Amino acid sequence: MTALVAYATHSGATRTLAETLADALREAGLDCDLVDLEEAPDPSGYDAVVLGSGVRVESIEKSAAAWATQHADALRTRPFAFFSCSGSASDPAKGGKQKATDAFLATLDHTPVATKNFPGWVLMDRIPLHERVLLKSMRTPTGDFRDLPAVAAWGREIAPLLQG
Ligand SMILES: Cc1cc2nc3c(=O)[nH]c(=O)nc-3n(C[C@H](O)[C@H](O)[C@H](O)COP(=O)(O)O)c2cc1C
């Protein structure tokens, strides 16, 4: 069966998570394509779909939200999973919750087979100056908080759900 892992990223962290996820899904036997949303992939050509998005200012990427709306029919009629990649997911006090994900899921008229909020990275040398100023003013912790083994484990967990 075929699966699309589509992602939206600004500073690259979500791409690395999506790559790890796609590898895990392939190891689980899925024929998986990994595509940046900038390439406007068509989910209707796949049996299952995973969407990943970075988080900025408490929202998922606009391109990810718009793509999910544009392809709502396709996402509703096949197994669909979603993951976010954010700074605050590295904070244990958040308990795995991410406001941006909850707000996005509330816009869907279907329920994903799985959702997950993964920590990404906050690396000043990967973001434009005006955003650095914003993050510094918000005292956002910086560093690489990714847990790629956890992403691979999630891939193994959701593979059977995507296979339906
Ligand atoms: C301008 C800006 C705003 C951000 N806003 C949030 C936020 O509201 N909540 C959060 O948890 N992380 C926030 N982050 C951290 C990003 O979610 C984190 O860097 C993530 O890895 C970005 O994914 P990407 O590299 O795929 O773009 C922000 C980062 C930037 C640069």
The ligand as a Gaussian input file, in Angstrom:
#p B3LYP/6-31G(d) Opt

LIG

0 1
 C        8.853000      32.887000      14.816000
 C        8.724000      31.593000      15.571000
 C        7.597000      31.365000      16.340000
 C        7.459000      30.181000      17.069000
 N        6.319000      29.982000      17.802000
 C        6.190000      28.838000      18.528000
 C        5.003000      28.613000      19.306000
 O        4.062000      29.404000      19.326000
 N        4.935000      27.462000      20.032000
 C        5.944000      26.550000      20.034000
 O        5.823000      25.538000      20.722000
 N        7.065000      26.718000      19.289000
 C        7.204000      27.841000      18.539000
 N        8.335000      28.042000      17.778000
 C        9.356000      26.993000      17.739000
 C        9.168000      26.111000      16.485000
 O        7.950000      25.420000      16.572000
 C       10.344000      25.149000      16.366000
 O       11.505000      25.893000      16.037000
 C       10.098000      24.063000      15.319000
 O       11.192000      23.179000      15.324000
 C        9.900000      24.690000      13.954000
 O        9.777000      23.700000      12.984000
 P       10.449000      23.883000      11.549000
 O       11.955000      23.913000      11.786000
 O       10.012000      22.700000      10.792000
 O        9.950000      25.186000      10.984000
 C        8.491000      29.203000      17.039000
 C        9.623000      29.438000      16.235000
 C        9.744000      30.603000      15.504000
 C       10.958000      30.810000      14.658000

